[in-house]
Amino acid sequence: MQERHKNKLLYFDEQALTTLKFVIPFIADFVKPHSQTTVLEIGCGEAGNLKPFLDLGCQCTGIDISRGRIELAKEFYKNHPNQQNLSLICEDIYKVNPVKKYDLIIMRDVIEHIPNQKKLMTFVKSFLKPEGKFFLAFPPWQNPFGGHQQICQNKILSKLPWFHLLPKALYTFVLKIAGESEDTVTALLEIKGTGISVERFEQILKHGNYKTEKRIFYMINPNYETKFGIKPRKQTNLISSIPWVRNFFTTAMYYLVSK
């Protein structure tokens, strides 16, 4: 397993840096973060994505179902000069009453883990202000590492592209024969069940009556710069214009949508 998946502070710092360098510039034409901007991150984990917004004085809220990850987030932010602007909530998002509305909602590398994504996107809409924006980023399922196999302990499998596309039974057999733990196998099978393509995501947006303000196909994921020192690269226009084919060669999608 890669070090960043065990060292949560390292992962936190990587999330913060990627958001600062790529997410904030991506949304800049539509959202200019300042002290009155309200930001909600759903599936925040340790809330690294919120740090650049908190640094700017935004009013930030992070929600995650994992108690351990929320407690880590509180530890990481305990000495932040703007910590009074941060609220961290451990709860199932469906149990949160959407009384407060937000200028910006963030879900980065989260939706591909969520069952019933259509239900989620319909529900989350109720947290947006009328002119609010919703940023989402995810790896299309069919991309070389769309199965998140980088979490494998086996060094070969953790670097083996596209093998997550094997039929479920064969995929499970390969994982087990390679010595992966039951927890890892379960996690990877869950991702196999919820992985999302560009086409299905856009169908979900249409169903939820969302408007796409901006999108980018990345051949090289912006995450890879902070993780591996590899410069991000947008997908070529030719590949990005071909439905289904583009999913195999696009490692990240960035979307900004609104009601």
C-alpha positions in Angstrom: 0.0 0.0 0.0 1.3 3.4 -0.9 2.6 5.6 2.0 0.0 8.3 1.4 -2.8 5.9 2.2 -1.2 5.1 5.6 0.1 8.6 6.5 -3.0 10.7 6.8 -1.2 14.0 7.3 0.7 13.5 4.1 -2.6 12.7 2.3 -4.2 15.8 4.0 -1.4 18.0 2.7 -1.7 16.6 -0.8 -5.4 17.2 -0.9 -4.9 20.8 0.2 -2.2 21.5 -2.4 -4.2 20.0 -5.3 -7.2 22.1 -4.3 -5.1 25.2 -4.1 -3.3 24.7 -7.4 -6.1 23.3 -9.5 -9.6 23.4 -8.0 -9.7 27.0 -7.0 -8.4 28.2 -10.4 -10.9 25.9 -12.1 -13.9 27.5 -10.3 -12.4 31.1 -10.3 -14.6 32.4 -13.1 -17.7 31.4 -11.2 -16.8 31.5 -7.5 -14.3 33.9 -6.0 -13.7 32.7 -2.4 -13.7 35.3 0.3 -14.6 35.7 4.0 -18.4 35.6 3.3 -18.2 32.5 1.0 -19.9 29.4 2.5 -18.3 26.1 1.5 -19.5 22.6 2.2 -17.4 19.5 1.5 -19.4 16.2 1.5 -17.3 13.1 2.2 -14.5 15.4 3.5 -12.4 12.7 5.2 -9.6 14.7 7.0 -10.9 17.8 5.2 -7.7 18.7 3.3 -9.7 20.1 0.4 -11.1 22.7 2.7 -7.8 24.1 3.9 -7.2 26.5 1.0 -10.7 27.9 1.5 -10.3 28.2 5.2 -6.9 30.0 4.6 -8.9 32.6 2.6 -11.3 33.1 5.5 -14.3 31.2 4.0 -17.0 29.8 6.3 -16.3 26.0 5.9 -18.3 22.9 6.8 -17.0 19.3 6.3 -19.3 16.3 6.6 -18.1 12.7 6.7 -19.6 9.4 8.0 -16.3 8.3 9.5 -15.8 9.2 13.1 -12.0 8.5 13.0 -11.5 10.7 10.0 -13.4 13.6 11.5 -11.4 13.3 14.7 -8.2 13.4 12.6 -9.5 16.5 10.8 -10.1 18.3 14.1 -6.6 17.4 15.2 -5.1 18.8 12.0 -7.0 22.0 12.3 -6.7 22.7 16.0 -4.1 25.4 15.6 -5.4 26.9 12.3 -5.8 30.7 12.7 -9.3 30.5 11.2 -10.5 27.4 13.0 -13.5 29.3 14.3 -14.8 29.3 10.7 -14.7 25.5 10.4 -17.4 23.1 11.4 -16.7 19.4 11.1 -19.7 17.0 11.3 -19.6 13.2 11.6 -22.9 12.1 10.1 -24.6 10.4 7.2 -25.4 13.1 4.7 -29.0 12.0 4.4 -29.5 12.6 8.1 -28.3 16.2 7.8 -31.2 18.8 7.6 -30.3 21.1 4.6 -31.4 24.2 6.5 -28.1 26.1 5.8 -27.5 26.8 2.1 -24.0 27.1 0.6 -22.3 29.1 -2.1 -20.1 26.2 -3.0 -20.3 22.4 -2.5 -17.3 20.2 -3.1 -17.1 16.5 -3.7 -13.6 15.5 -4.9 -13.0 11.8 -5.5 -16.1 10.8 -3.5 -19.0 10.2 -5.9 -17.4 7.0 -7.3 -17.6 5.5 -3.8 -21.3 6.3 -3.3 -24.1 3.8 -3.9 -27.2 5.2 -5.6 -25.5 8.3 -7.0 -28.7 9.6 -8.6 -30.4 9.8 -5.2 -27.3 11.5 -3.7 -27.2 14.2 -6.4 -30.9 14.9 -6.1 -30.6 15.2 -2.3 -27.4 17.3 -2.2 -29.1 19.9 -4.5 -31.1 21.1 -1.5 -27.9 22.4 0.2 -27.1 24.8 -2.6 -28.1 28.5 -2.6 -30.1 29.5 -5.7 -26.9 30.8 -7.4 -24.6 28.3 -5.7 -22.1 26.1 -7.5 -21.2 22.4 -7.1 -17.7 21.2 -7.8 -17.2 17.5 -8.5 -14.1 15.5 -9.5 -13.8 11.8 -10.1 -11.8 9.2 -12.1 -13.9 7.5 -14.8 -14.3 3.9 -13.9 -12.7 2.5 -17.1 -9.5 4.5 -16.8 -6.2 2.5 -16.1 -6.5 2.8 -12.3 -10.2 3.5 -12.0 -10.5 0.5 -9.6 -8.3 2.2 -7.0 -6.0 -0.8 -7.2 -3.2 1.4 -5.9 -4.3 0.4 -2.4 -3.3 -3.2 -3.0 -0.5 -4.6 -0.9 0.7 -6.7 -3.8 3.3 -4.5 -5.7 2.3 -5.9 -9.1 -1.4 -5.5 -8.7 -1.0 -1.9 -7.3 0.6 -0.9 -10.6 -1.4 -3.1 -12.9 -3.7 -1.0 -15.2 -7.2 -2.0 -16.2 -7.3 -5.3 -14.4 -10.2 -4.0 -12.3 -12.3 -4.4 -15.5 -12.2 -8.2 -15.2 -15.5 -9.9 -14.5 -16.3 -9.8 -10.7 -15.6 -13.5 -10.0 -12.3 -13.5 -11.8 -11.3 -10.1 -10.3 -12.1 -11.4 -6.8 -10.0 -14.6 -7.5 -7.0 -12.6 -8.7 -7.1 -10.3 -5.6 -7.3 -13.3 -3.2 -4.7 -15.4 -5.0 -2.4 -12.4 -4.8 -2.8 -12.3 -1.0 -4.9 -9.2 -0.5 -6.7 -9.0 2.8 -10.5 -9.5 3.1 -10.9 -5.8 4.0 -9.0 -4.8 0.8 -11.0 -7.2 -1.4 -14.2 -5.9 0.1 -13.2 -2.3 -0.5 -12.2 -2.9 -4.1 -15.4 -4.8 -4.8 -17.4 -2.0 -3.4 -15.6 0.4 -5.7 -16.3 -1.9 -8.6 -20.0 -1.7 -7.8 -20.1 2.1 -7.6 -17.5 3.1 -10.3 -19.0 5.7 -12.6 -18.4 6.6 -16.3 -18.6 10.1 -17.8 -21.8 9.1 -19.7 -23.6 7.8 -16.6 -22.6 10.9 -14.6 -24.0 13.2 -17.2 -27.2 11.2 -17.2 -27.4 11.8 -13.5 -26.8 15.5 -13.9 -29.6 15.6 -16.5 -31.9 13.6 -14.2 -31.2 16.1 -11.4 -31.8 19.1 -13.6 -28.3 20.4 -13.2 -26.6 22.8 -15.6 -22.9 22.1 -16.4 -21.0 25.3 -16.2 -17.6 23.9 -17.0 -15.8 20.5 -17.4 -12.3 19.3 -18.1 -11.2 15.9 -19.2 -7.7 15.2 -17.8 -5.5 12.6 -19.4 -3.1 13.0 -16.4 -4.9 13.7 -13.2 -4.0 16.9 -11.3 -3.6 14.7 -8.2 -0.6 13.1 -9.9 1.5 16.3 -9.6 1.4 16.3 -5.8 1.6 12.5 -5.5 4.1 11.6 -8.1 5.6 14.9 -9.5 3.9 14.3 -12.9 2.5 17.4 -14.6 -1.3 17.3 -15.3 -2.3 17.2 -18.9 -5.8 17.8 -20.4 -7.2 15.1 -22.6 -6.8 15.7 -26.4 -10.0 17.1 -28.1 -10.1 14.0 -30.4 -10.2 11.5 -27.5 -12.5 13.6 -25.3 -15.0 13.9 -28.1 -15.5 10.1 -28.4 -18.0 8.8 -25.9 -17.0 5.5 -24.1 -13.5 5.5 -25.6 -12.5 8.6 -23.6 -13.2 6.7 -20.3 -10.3 4.4 -20.9 -7.8 7.2 -21.3 -9.1 9.9 -19.0 -7.8 9.7 -15.4 -9.9 12.5 -13.9 -13.0 14.6 -14.7 -13.5 18.1 -13.2 -17.1 19.5 -13.3 -18.7 22.7 -12.0 -22.5 22.5 -12.1 -25.4 24.6 -10.8 -29.1 24.3 -10.4 
